[in-house]
Amino acid sequence: MLKVNVNSELIKKFSEVIHGILTMIGKGEYEKALELIDGAFKDFFRLGSKFFNALTEENLLDMARTNNIMDVDKCIIMAKLLLEEARVYDRLYGKSESFCLYKKSLYLYAEAYEYVEEDTELYKYFADMDSLISEIERYKLEPELQKQLIRYFLKKGAYDKADNVLYELLEAREFTEGSKEYASEIYKALLSRTDAELEKGNMTREEITESLETLG
């Protein structure tokens, strides 16, 4: 876990570290960028980047919890560092080496978004999510990550995008009766939205009703 609680001083330091990392990436000095990322993990956490790279998504979430309560700032810090590391690996080695890091970053960002308040000083880093999603959305994603994306799009009000991911989840070979029930709950929740909310999210009540009927 972090050595101390995240506060304004540490957030300012983190912003400076990220600026340095982005500068190195912009210059094409990827090894220096990786050194800065590893140093940031060690400064903010007790272990280096290799340790975090080896953790599962759930293990990473455990690292972001304090007394079993999600610490959004910690989660965002991990997500951002993993994202920049993924970008470096992508430039050096391609998607075969960066894909796993992109997924872990997205998983953490999506989890943090469920709990975040807009007044947190680290909220600005959620601007990364759209470009992060575009990096990996054309690849096959695990059902749990797909559900994370659905929750993210629903909270964001992008109902059409949530519906697209839900369709992919239902079309996957891993489709189960549980997936059907999950989809039904999502559509029923969408029906409780006002027509104005649905229109803003690029969905219609007729589309949702039709999807429910298709589920049976």
C-alpha positions as CSV (number, residue, x, y, z in Angstrom):
1,M,0.0,0.0,0.0
2,L,1.0,3.6,-0.2
3,K,3.5,4.6,2.5
4,V,1.2,7.5,3.6
5,N,-2.3,8.7,2.8
6,V,-2.6,10.6,-0.5
7,N,-2.7,14.3,0.1
8,S,-2.4,17.5,-1.9
9,E,1.4,17.5,-1.5
10,L,1.7,14.0,-2.9
11,I,-0.8,14.7,-5.7
12,K,1.4,17.7,-6.7
13,K,4.4,15.5,-6.7
14,F,2.6,12.9,-8.7
15,S,1.6,15.5,-11.3
16,E,5.3,16.5,-11.6
17,V,6.4,12.9,-12.0
18,I,3.8,12.3,-14.8
19,H,5.0,15.5,-16.5
20,G,8.5,14.1,-16.5
21,I,7.3,10.7,-17.8
22,L,5.3,12.3,-20.6
23,T,8.3,14.5,-21.5
24,M,10.6,11.5,-21.9
25,I,8.0,9.6,-24.0
26,G,7.6,12.7,-26.2
27,K,11.3,12.8,-26.8
28,G,11.4,9.1,-27.5
29,E,13.6,8.4,-24.5
30,Y,11.7,5.3,-23.5
31,E,14.2,3.7,-21.2
32,K,14.3,6.9,-19.1
33,A,10.5,7.0,-19.1
34,L,10.5,3.4,-17.8
35,E,13.0,4.4,-15.1
36,L,10.8,7.2,-14.0
37,I,7.7,5.0,-13.9
38,D,9.6,2.4,-11.8
39,G,10.8,5.1,-9.5
40,A,7.3,6.5,-9.1
41,F,6.0,3.1,-8.1
42,K,8.8,2.9,-5.5
43,D,8.2,6.4,-4.3
44,F,4.4,6.1,-3.9
45,F,4.3,2.4,-3.1
46,R,6.8,0.1,-1.5
47,L,7.6,-1.9,-4.6
48,G,8.7,-1.3,-8.2
49,S,6.9,-1.6,-11.5
50,K,7.7,-5.3,-12.1
51,F,5.8,-6.3,-9.0
52,F,2.7,-4.4,-10.1
53,N,3.0,-5.8,-13.7
54,A,2.8,-9.3,-12.2
55,L,-0.3,-8.7,-10.2
56,T,-3.8,-9.7,-11.4
57,E,-6.5,-7.0,-11.7
58,E,-8.1,-8.1,-8.4
59,N,-4.7,-8.1,-6.6
60,L,-4.2,-4.5,-7.9
61,L,-7.6,-3.5,-6.5
62,D,-6.6,-5.0,-3.2
63,M,-3.5,-2.7,-3.2
64,A,-5.8,0.3,-3.8
65,R,-8.0,-0.6,-0.8
66,T,-7.5,0.7,2.8
67,N,-9.4,-1.4,5.4
68,N,-11.4,-2.9,2.5
69,I,-12.5,0.5,1.4
70,M,-11.6,1.7,-2.1
71,D,-9.1,4.6,-2.1
72,V,-9.9,6.3,-5.4
73,D,-6.7,8.3,-5.5
74,K,-4.5,5.3,-5.0
75,C,-6.4,3.5,-7.7
76,I,-6.0,6.4,-10.2
77,I,-2.3,6.6,-9.4
78,M,-1.8,3.0,-10.2
79,A,-3.9,3.2,-13.4
80,K,-2.0,6.2,-14.7
81,L,1.4,4.7,-14.1
82,L,0.4,1.4,-15.7
83,L,-1.1,3.3,-18.7
84,E,2.1,5.2,-19.4
85,E,4.1,2.1,-19.0
86,A,1.8,0.4,-21.5
87,R,2.3,3.2,-24.0
88,V,6.1,2.9,-23.7
89,Y,5.9,-0.9,-24.2
90,D,3.6,-0.4,-27.1
91,R,6.2,1.9,-28.8
92,L,9.0,-0.5,-28.0
93,Y,7.5,-3.9,-28.5
94,G,3.9,-3.6,-29.8
95,K,0.6,-4.8,-28.5
96,S,1.9,-8.2,-27.6
97,E,3.8,-6.7,-24.7
98,S,1.6,-3.7,-23.9
99,F,-1.9,-5.2,-24.1
100,C,-2.0,-6.7,-20.6
101,L,-0.9,-3.4,-19.1
102,Y,-3.5,-1.5,-21.0
103,K,-6.2,-3.9,-19.6
104,K,-5.0,-3.6,-16.1
105,S,-5.0,0.2,-16.4
106,L,-8.5,0.3,-17.8
107,Y,-9.7,-2.1,-15.1
108,L,-8.4,0.2,-12.4
109,Y,-9.7,3.4,-14.0
110,A,-13.2,1.9,-14.5
111,E,-13.3,0.7,-10.9
112,A,-12.2,4.1,-9.6
113,Y,-14.8,5.9,-11.8
114,E,-17.5,4.1,-9.9
115,Y,-16.5,5.8,-6.7
116,V,-14.9,9.0,-7.7
117,E,-16.1,12.5,-6.9
118,E,-15.4,15.2,-9.4
119,D,-13.7,17.4,-6.9
120,T,-10.8,15.0,-6.4
121,E,-7.5,16.6,-7.7
122,L,-6.8,13.5,-9.7
123,Y,-10.1,13.5,-11.6
124,K,-8.4,15.0,-14.7
125,Y,-6.7,11.7,-15.4
126,F,-10.0,10.1,-16.4
127,A,-9.6,12.0,-19.6
128,D,-7.3,9.1,-20.5
129,M,-10.1,6.6,-20.6
130,D,-11.5,7.2,-24.1
131,S,-8.1,6.8,-25.8
132,L,-7.3,3.8,-23.5
133,I,-10.5,2.1,-24.5
134,S,-9.8,2.7,-28.2
135,E,-6.4,1.0,-27.8
136,I,-7.9,-2.3,-26.8
137,E,-11.7,-2.4,-27.6
138,R,-11.1,-4.2,-30.9
139,Y,-9.5,-7.1,-29.0
140,K,-11.3,-9.8,-27.1
141,L,-11.8,-8.8,-23.5
142,E,-12.7,-10.9,-20.5
143,P,-16.3,-10.7,-19.3
144,E,-15.4,-9.0,-16.1
145,L,-13.6,-6.2,-17.9
146,Q,-16.6,-5.9,-20.3
147,K,-18.9,-5.5,-17.3
148,Q,-16.5,-2.8,-15.9
149,L,-16.8,-0.9,-19.2
150,I,-20.6,-1.3,-19.1
151,R,-20.8,0.3,-15.7
152,Y,-18.4,3.0,-16.8
153,F,-20.5,3.9,-19.8
154,L,-23.7,3.8,-17.8
155,K,-22.5,6.2,-15.2
156,K,-21.1,8.4,-17.9
157,G,-24.5,8.4,-19.6
158,A,-23.1,6.9,-22.8
159,Y,-25.9,4.3,-23.0
160,D,-25.3,3.4,-26.7
161,K,-21.7,2.4,-25.9
162,A,-22.8,0.4,-22.9
163,D,-25.3,-1.4,-25.1
164,N,-22.5,-2.2,-27.7
165,V,-20.3,-3.8,-25.0
166,L,-23.3,-5.6,-23.6
167,Y,-24.1,-7.0,-27.1
168,E,-20.5,-8.2,-27.4
169,L,-20.8,-9.9,-23.9
170,L,-23.9,-11.7,-25.0
171,E,-22.4,-12.8,-28.3
172,A,-19.3,-14.3,-26.6
173,R,-18.8,-18.0,-26.4
174,E,-18.9,-17.7,-22.6
175,F,-22.6,-16.6,-22.8
176,T,-24.5,-18.1,-19.9
177,E,-27.9,-17.8,-18.4
178,G,-26.3,-15.4,-15.9
179,S,-25.2,-13.1,-18.7
180,K,-28.8,-13.1,-19.9
181,E,-30.1,-12.1,-16.5
182,Y,-27.4,-9.5,-16.2
183,A,-28.4,-7.9,-19.6
184,S,-32.0,-8.0,-18.6
185,E,-31.3,-6.0,-15.4
186,I,-29.3,-3.4,-17.4
187,Y,-32.1,-2.9,-19.9
188,K,-34.7,-2.7,-17.2
189,A,-32.6,-0.1,-15.4
190,L,-32.3,1.9,-18.6
191,L,-36.1,1.9,-19.0
192,S,-36.3,3.9,-15.8
193,R,-34.4,6.7,-17.4
194,T,-36.3,9.7,-18.8
195,D,-36.7,10.1,-22.6
196,A,-34.4,13.1,-22.4
197,E,-31.7,11.1,-20.6
198,L,-32.0,8.2,-23.1
199,E,-31.9,10.6,-26.1
200,K,-28.7,12.2,-24.6
201,G,-27.2,8.7,-24.3
202,N,-28.2,7.9,-27.9
203,M,-30.7,5.2,-27.0
204,T,-34.5,5.0,-27.5
205,R,-37.1,3.4,-25.3
206,E,-38.1,1.3,-28.3
207,E,-34.6,-0.1,-28.8
208,I,-34.4,-1.1,-25.2
209,T,-37.8,-2.8,-25.2
210,E,-36.8,-4.7,-28.4
211,S,-33.6,-5.9,-26.7
212,L,-35.5,-7.1,-23.7
213,E,-37.9,-9.0,-25.9
214,T,-35.0,-10.6,-27.8
215,L,-33.7,-11.9,-24.4
216,G,-37.0,-13.6,-23.9
